[in-house]
Amino acid sequence: MPIFEYRCPDCQQEFDEIRPFADRDEPVSCPHCGSRRSERKISLFGTTGWSSGGGSAPSSSCGGHGGFT
C-alpha cells in the first residue's frame, strides 16, 4: 500500500499514513490532536543512481586521456 502525506490545519503537524490508494482522500485523524480535518499533501519523490542512457566518461584537465589508459 502507498504512503500518503497529510497536514493538519488545526495543529499544523504533518504526518504519513499507509492506506489504500482508493481511500487517499477520505478523512484521516491527526495522530497529534485527533482532528479529522487533515488534508492530503502533494508528495514528490526522487531517485538516485546512475542513468543507463548515453553520457560520456569523466574527463580530466590533466591531459587528453581523462585519467583512463
HELIX and SHEET records of a PDB file:
HELIX    1   1 PHE A   21  ASP A   23  5                                   3    
SHEET    1   A 3 GLU A  14  ILE A  18  0                                        
SHEET    2   A 3 ILE A   3  ARG A   7 -1                                        
SHEET    3   A 3 GLU A  39  ARG A  40 -1                                        
END                                                                             
